[in-house]
Amino acid sequence: MTSDAASLDVSDLAGRQVTVAGLGVSGVPAARALRGLGASVTVVNGSEGEPQRAQAAELEPLGITVRLGDGETLPESTELIVTTPGWKPTSPLFLAAAEAGVPIWGDVELAWRLRGEDAPPWLAVTGTNGKTTTVRMLAAILEAAGLRTAAVGNIGVSLLDIVLGDEPYDVLAVELSSYQLHWAPSLRAHSGAVLNLAPDHLDWHGSMAAYAADKGRIYEGNQVACVYNVADPATEDLVRAADVEEGCRAIGFTLGTPGPSQLGVVEDILVDRAFVADRQKQAQELAEVSDVNPPAPHNIANALAAAALARAYGVPPTAVRDGLRAFRPDPHRVEHVADVDGVAYVDDSKATNTHAAEASLGAYEHIVWIAGGLAKGATFDELVLTAAKRLRGVVLIGADRALIREALTRHAADVPVVDLDRTDTGAMAAAVREAARLARPGDTVLMAPACASMDMFSNYNKRGDAFAAAVHDLASGRVPDDQ
């Protein structure tokens, strides 16, 4: 490694030895971009299945070396690592890089450094929950204002593809995970938002403080607005700690009546007291609560955060309303599947942690809750305490269901619990049948697992699909073979 490696810039990469950690939606564009800059590129990836071999075959004709089955050994003469999201800072590859003095950039850092002089500004969103929905709402609002935009980043669209593509944009709606922010020290957004903070990915970050600090990186260098959640003081603390440009403002969002420099709700109207001429005396109507789909409390909070970022960019109030009306949520996010015998069945498979599940449970009055999966180190006492009065019954599935059952025993002992001692995919059909037995007309059967899905399903989408299929079978009177 050369002595100036720590201060490498993209203009210095020609002829350098660069290692890309990981393939996938981020690693493949990173490898291509680096090769296009003249770097000598090696991609390392721990797994070596058919998808990885196909991606390797795509890259190797470009002169890129791909090493499958070994993601731990630092390639010889590496001068820079560009990592995809998810690789822990404690990975052997990164420990070896630290010992050798090799700098590490994330794919977002690379994209930020590669953007051109006339690059569109970034409106950036992070948080434990609600990121994707908020970013997609924001993009819908920007589009309603006639702006050329895209929802990109952790949402599944590579920022590198956008930055290096030919499509011109006015502004980008960017979702960023804590993983991506950890490796993006140069990022300076037009405006940024932290939606909420709750324990998550602590095995990756090492502590709640480290997790919060990485989330807070989204505020560093903000130009116009740092958007925070009034109901989550930790997000405002991150704003206070941030080093921003002169004149950048702290903008809060709240489900209550907003104060000056806040957006909030007054008599079922979303209002703005931040981007008006007289914040002390004026409020601008933006939209009605009924314009938000679905109008659950946590989703209204998402809409307010999206509106705050859009207003920071100068979007008119009518565009907020029209964008929210046009927005359609992604599947498996508080998605109404069907009504069967007077009972509503709702799929929130995306609720993979306790914070997301708490938001879902708070949206309904009487609930039969389907929960369980991989707990990822979470505890469930606070969640159960908050939801206990709403629970008609609980059906537990998955590897770590005992943790939820124990919390229910401590804090909701009178609530009927069905514990399905199985982790096969067919357990979802059994769970829906048991939930239907517990439910009464007017109730909601809510699948908000508060856990990850990988003990039973490849991802939360597959889990949600299984729930929806089971509900449709119930509605039609079909009984699966695995009953």
N, C-alpha and C positions, 0 to 999 in steps of 0.2 A: 504494500500500500504506500502511496506517495504521501509526503508530509502534509500536503494541503487538502487531504481527503475530507476533513471535517467541514471545509468551506466550499465543497463542490457545488457547482451550479449546473443547470441543464446545458449551458453553453460549453461546459468543460467535459462532457461525457464522451465525446468522440475518442475511440481507442481505449476507453476505460473498461475494466472488468467489472460488470454489474451482475449481481445475483438477484433474481426475482423469487420470492418465497411464495409459492402456491400458484396454481393454475386458476381455472374458473372464470367467472364473469369479470373479475378484476385483474387477474394475473396475465391472461392472454393479451388484453389490450396493453398492459404495462410492458410486457416483453416486446410486443410489436413497436411500441412507441420508442423504447430505448434502443432497439435495433435501428430504427429510423434515424436516431440521433448519432448513429455511428458507434454505439457501444458494443462491446463483446458480451453477449448475454447468455447466462446459464439460468435455467429455471429448475428449481428443486421442489419436489412434491412428495409427501410421505406415502400417499396411496398410489396404486398403480392399476386401477381397474380399467374397464373398457372406455369410459368417458375420458379418463386421463390419457390413455394411449391415443385416442382420436385427436385430442388437443395437441399432444406432442407431435403427431404426424402433420398437423396444420402448421406448427411453428418451425419444425426442423428444416424445411426447404428454404426458410428465410435466413438460414445460417445461425439459428438459435439452438443451443444445446439444452436438452431436456433430460433431467435426471429423476427418474421415478423410483419410488420405494425407499428413498433416503432424503428426508427433510431435516436431518440433524447435523450433517457434516458441512462445514463452511468450505465452499470451493476455493481452491488455491488461487491466490492473487486477487481475491475479491476486494474491490475498492469502495463499493456501495451496495447496500441491500435495499431493494424496493419490495415491501411486503404487502400482501393482500390482507383484508381484515380477518381477525380470528386467531392469528398466530400470537401466542402469549409472549409477553416480554421475557419470560423465564425459559423460553424454548432454547434447547441446546444450541441451535443455529445462532440465535441472538446473543447468547452468553459468550459463544466463541467470537462473535463479531465485536462485542464490547471489549473482550480481552485483547483483540487485535487492533482496536481503535477504528473499526469500520462503522461509518454512519448508517443510520436506518431511516428511510423515508417510507411513508405509506403511499398507497396508490392515489389518495386524495392530495397528499403533499406534491407528488409528481404532477398531477393534473393542474394544481394551483400554480406551480412553477412554469408549466408549459403554456399557460393561457397567453394570448397575444395582448398587444397594447390596447386594442379596442374590444377586449373581452367583455361579455355581459357581467354585470354584478351578480353576486350570489346572495340570495335570501335563504339563510340556513336554519335548519330545525333539528334539535335533538331532544332527548328525554327518555325516561324509562319506558313509557307507553304513549301511543298516539302519534308517533312520528310520521308513519306512512300516510295515515288519514289526513293529518294536518298538511303535509306537503302536497298531497293531491288536491285538497281543498284550496290551498294557496295557488296552485297552478290553474285551477278552474277559475278563480277570481281574476288572476292576471290575464287569462285568455278572454274573460268577459270584458276586460278593459281594452281589448284589442292588441295586447302585447304578444310578441312571439316568445314563447316560453316552453319549458319542459320540466317535468318532475324527474329528478336524477339523483344519483348517489346510492345510498344504502337501499333505496327502493328497488334496485335491481337493474338500473341503467348506468353503465360505467361512465363516470365523469370524464375519463380519458377519451372515450369514444366521442363525447360531446365536444370537449375542448379541441380535439384534433379533426373533428368533422367539418364539413362544408356548410352545414345549415347555420344561418345567422339567427341569433337570439337577442332579444332585448334584455332579458333577465332570466335567471335560473332559480327554480325552487329546489333546494338541495337538502336531502335527508342525510344526516351524518350520525353514525353510531359512535359509542364511546371508544370502540376499537379504532375506528378511523381517525377520530380526533386525537387519540393518543400519539399517533405517528404523523400529525399534520401541524407542526409548530409554526409554519409560515402563514397559515390561512388567516385572511383578514376579510371578513364578510361585510357586505353593505349593512345588513342587520341580521341578528340571530335570535333564536328563541330556545330556551330550555323549558319544556312543557311541564315536567315533574321529575322528582327524584325519589326512588325507592330502591332498596337493596336488590341488585341484580348483577350477574356476571362477576361476583366478588371473587370467584376462583381465578378469574383472569386478571383482575385489577389488584387483588391482594387485600383490599380494605374498602370500606364505604367512602372514606376520605379520598382515596386515590381515584375511585370511580367518579365521585362528584367533581374532583379536580379536572379529570379528563373531559367530562361533560362541559365544564365551565370554560374550556378552551374555545368554545364556539363564540364567546363574547370578545375574545382578545382582538383588539384593533377594529371593533365595529365602528362604522362611520355615522350611522343615523340613529339606530334604535337597538337596545338590548331588551327583549321581551321576556317577562318573567311571570310566574303564576302566583298571584296574591295569596292563594290558599296553601302554597308550599313555600314557606319562608326560605328554605335552603336555596331555592332558585334565585331569590333576590340577593341572598348572601353572595352568590357567584357573580352577580352583576357588580356588587360593591367591590369585589376583589379584582375585577377585570381592568386591564389597562386599555382604554378606548380612545378614539380620536376626540379632539376637542369639539364639544357641541353634541356629542352622542347622548341620547336620552334613555333613561330607564322607563319602560312602558309596561304597566301591569295589566293582566286580564283577570277577571273575577266573574263568578256566577251571580254575584250580588250587585248592588248599585255601585257604579264606578265612582271613584274620586278623580280629581284632576290627574292627567297623564295616565289614565286607565281606560280600558274598554270593559264593558260589563252588560248586565241585563236589567232592564227596567220594565216591569209589566209586560213580560214576554216579548220585549223588543231588544235587539242587540244594539248597543249605543257606544259611541266613541266620544270620550272626553280627553283624548290625547292629541289628535290631529285636527284641532279646531282653533279658531282665532282667539277665543277667550275660554281657556280650560276651566277657569273658576266658575263661569256662569253658563257656558254653552255645552250642549251635547248633541251630537249628530246621529240621527237614526240610520242604521246600516241595513238591518234585515229583521225579520220576525223569527222567533224560535221555531216556528213551523217550517221555515225555509231550510232548516238543518235536518239532514237525513242520515241516521235516525236522530230524533231530538232528545236523546239520553243526555243526562248532565255532563258526563265526560266528553261527549261529542260536541256539545255546545261550547265547552272549554276549548276543544280543538279548533272549532270555527272561529272563536274570538282570537286565538293566537294567530291563525292564518290571516284573519282580517287585520290584525295589528301589523304584521309584516307587510301586507299589501298596502296598507295606508302609509306605512313608513316609506314605501316606494312612490307614493303619490297617487295611488289608485282612487278613483272617485267612489262615493258611497254606493251608487247604483250598481257598480261592478261587483261589490261585495255581495249584495243581494242576488244578482243574477248568477254569479259564480256558485254560490251556495245552493241555489235552486237547481243548477245544472249538475252538481256533483252527485256521483253515485258511489257508495262505499265499496271497497273490495270485498270479495267473499270472506266468510268466516269472521267477520267483525260485527258483532251484535246483529247478525243477519236473521230476519224472521223467515223460518222455513215453511211453516204451515200452522193452521189451527185444526185441531182434532178434538172433537167432542167438547168444544168450548175451552180447550187448553191451548195456549200459544207455545210453540216450540221455537227456541232461539239458539242459534249457533254462534258462539263466541270462542271458537277454538283458538283464535289468536291470543286469547288471554292465557299466556304461558307463564305468568308469575302472579303473585298475590296482589300486587298493586292493580294490575289490569282486571283481575277477577273482582276486586272490591268495587271498581267503577261499574262493572256490569251488574253486580248484585244490587248496587244502589239504585239501579234504574227501574226496578220492578217491585211491586208491593208484596205479592205472595209467590214464592219460588220453590220449585223442586229442583235442586241443584245437582248436576252431574259433574263430578270433580275427580281429580287424581291424574297420576302420570309420574314423571320424574321431577322431584322437588327442587333439584339444583341447590340444595343446602338451605332452602327456605323453611321458615316456621309459619304456622297457620293460626296461632292464638288470636292475634289482632284481627285478622280477617274474619274469623268465626264470631268473635265478639261483636264486630260491626254488623254482621249480617244476620245474627241469630234470630232477631224478631221477625225477619222476613221469610224464614225457612219453613216450608211446609214439610219438607223431607229432603233427604240427601241420598244419592246413589254414588258409591265410590268404586273407581276402577283404577288399574295401573299399579306400578311397582311400589310407589311410596304412599299409597292410600292410607296406610296405618297412621302416618303423621297427621293427616286430616281427621281421621277417626278419633285419635286421642284428643285433639283440640276440641272436637265436637263433644266428647265426653266431659271435658272440663267446663265448657262454656255454653253448651246447648244440649244438655242431657235429655230434654224432653222431645227433641226432634227425632222422628224415625229415621234410621239409617240402614240402608241396604249395602252390605260390603260384598262386592263381587270378587271372589278370589280367583281372578284370571287376568291375564295380560295379552291374550290373543285378540286379533282384530275383531273377531265375532262378539267380543264382550260388549261392544257398543250397542249392538242390537238388543242384547239382554238388558243393558242399562236403560235404554229408551222404554222398553216394556215395563221395567220396574218403576221408572219415573211416572209413566202413564197410570200405573196402579195407585201411586201415592197422590197424584194430582187431582184437584177438584176444578169444576168449571170456573173460569176466571183466573186460574193460576197460570204461571209461566214455567215451563220446563226449560231451564237454562243450562246449556253445556258451556261452562266457563271454567276450565279445568284447574287453573292456578298453577299448572305444571307443564313442563315440556312433554312432547309427544313420543320421543324416540324409543320408549320402552315397548310401545305397541305399534306405532306408525312411523313412516319415514319422515313425516313433517306434520305441522299443524293443519295444512290443507287436506291431507289424506284423512286426518282425524275428523275434520269438519265434514268431509264428503261422506264418511261412514255414518256420522250422526244424521245427516240429511237423508241418506238412503234408508236408514232405520225408521225415521219419522214417516217417510213416504210409504214404506211397507206397513207401518202401523195404520196410516190413513186408509190404505187400500184393503186392509184386513189380511195381508200376506204375513205368514210366519216363516222366518228363515229356517233352514235345515238345522242350524246349530243351536236351536233353543235348548 
